[in-house]
Amino acid sequence: MFRSLNVLGQPLKPCSQDPLTGWFRDGCCNTDDRDRGLHTICARVTDDFLTYLQAQGNDLITPMPEYGFRGLRAGDQWCVVAASWLQAYRAGRACPVLLECTHQATLAIVPLDILMAHAWGDAD
C-alpha cells in the first residue's frame, strides 16, 4: 500500500464505512500498484455524476448483491476512479470531493486546483 497521505499532504481520513468503500474496502481511498483504476478520489456522489458514469459504462447505481454492493445514491461518499472523475469534470458533471479523504496519488491525474474548486465540507 502506498503511504496514506491526502492531497493536502496530511494523513488520509476515512471516506465511508457505509457504504464500505476503497480499493481495499477499508473505508479509505488507499491505493497500491494493483489499483490500475486509481480509486483515490473521495467523492460525495450526485445523481448527475452517477448517471453520467453509468452512460460511460461505469454503473455505480445498480445493486450487485453477489458482491455485497447495494448501489450508490446521491449523497453517498465513495472512492471513485480519478480518471473517471476527471472525465466527468471535463463534461461539466463532476461531483464534490472531500480533500482530506482523497489520496495524494490522485495528483498524478487531477490537478489540486481543480480538486479544490470542487471541495465539499469536512471529513468529520
C-alpha atoms as one frame of an Amber mdcrd trajectory, in Angstrom:
protein
   0.000   0.000   0.000   1.227   3.494  -0.805   1.789   5.929   2.060  -1.621
   7.156   3.210  -1.461  10.899   2.736  -4.188  13.088   1.288  -3.867  15.718
  -1.442  -3.101  18.315   1.239  -0.087  16.303   2.471  -1.780  15.296   5.723
  -2.801  11.828   6.974  -5.598  10.376   4.847  -9.000  10.398   6.570 -11.663
   7.723   6.007 -14.101   8.304   3.160 -17.023   5.987   4.020 -17.868   2.978
   6.134 -21.483   2.857   4.881 -21.296   2.057   2.091 -17.896   0.498   2.728
 -15.591   1.912   0.078 -11.999   1.841  -1.071  -9.761  -0.329  -3.213  -9.037
  -2.355  -0.061 -12.619  -1.985   1.245 -11.162  -0.367   4.345 -13.274   2.784
   4.161 -10.337   4.843   2.844  -9.192   5.785  -0.642  -5.892   3.942  -0.212
  -4.133   2.547  -3.264  -1.247   0.380  -4.449   0.326  -0.794  -7.701  -2.526
  -3.251  -8.344  -5.124  -0.458  -8.366  -4.974   0.275 -12.089  -8.062   2.475
 -11.890  -6.638   4.596  -9.074  -9.743   4.591  -6.828  -8.421   7.562  -4.892
 -10.942  10.412  -5.018 -13.379  10.524  -2.130 -16.466  11.795  -3.894 -19.817
  12.826  -2.480 -21.770  11.479  -5.435 -24.683  13.260  -7.072 -27.416  11.871
  -9.322 -25.924  13.795 -12.238 -22.461  12.308 -11.661 -23.810   8.769 -11.236
 -25.950   8.884 -14.374 -23.021  10.325 -16.335 -20.729   7.488 -15.229 -23.437
   4.934 -15.944 -23.770   6.268 -19.509 -19.984   5.856 -19.848 -20.227   2.189
 -18.841 -19.311   2.584 -15.160 -22.545   1.658 -13.393 -22.343   2.513  -9.707
 -26.132   2.748  -9.357 -27.275  -0.838  -9.934 -27.044  -3.076  -6.867 -24.812
  -6.132  -7.160 -25.704  -8.221  -4.102 -23.340 -11.002  -5.168 -20.510  -8.560
  -4.403 -22.150  -7.008  -1.351 -22.782  -3.785  -3.279 -26.125  -2.056  -2.696
 -25.615   0.549  -5.406 -24.873   4.195  -4.757 -27.348   7.008  -4.197 -26.875
  10.750  -4.250 -25.135  11.848  -1.054 -23.122   8.648  -0.624 -19.379   9.008
  -0.324 -17.300   6.669  -2.477 -13.692   6.264  -3.612 -14.006   6.853  -7.346
 -11.511   6.347 -10.141  -9.502   9.536 -10.617  -9.665   9.400 -14.436 -13.454
   8.877 -14.360 -13.935  11.844 -12.056 -11.721  13.955 -14.346 -13.755  12.839
 -17.363 -16.954  13.886 -15.577 -15.316  17.204 -14.675 -14.452  17.858 -18.327
 -18.071  17.085 -19.247 -19.351  19.528 -16.603 -20.709  16.672 -14.444 -18.170
  16.440 -11.598 -19.393  15.906  -8.065 -17.916  17.332  -4.853 -14.790  15.786
  -3.345 -13.514  15.562   0.222  -9.895  16.698   0.065  -8.971  15.260   3.471
 -10.090  11.833   2.250  -8.652  11.976  -1.283  -5.311  10.160  -1.678  -2.301
  12.172  -2.840  -1.763   9.701  -5.728  -4.728  11.467  -7.351  -2.486  14.436
  -8.113  -0.783  12.425 -10.859  -4.081  12.682 -12.785  -6.102  15.598 -11.403
  -4.522  18.962 -10.537  -5.031  20.179  -6.971  -6.651  23.451  -8.085  -9.427
  21.517  -9.849  -9.996  19.344  -6.780 -10.020  22.419  -4.534 -12.634  24.060
  -6.733 -14.874  21.036  -6.071 -14.081  20.609  -2.367 -17.024  19.742  -0.146
 -17.236  20.165   3.595 -15.144  18.420   6.163 -14.497  14.684   6.542 -15.826
  14.749  10.101
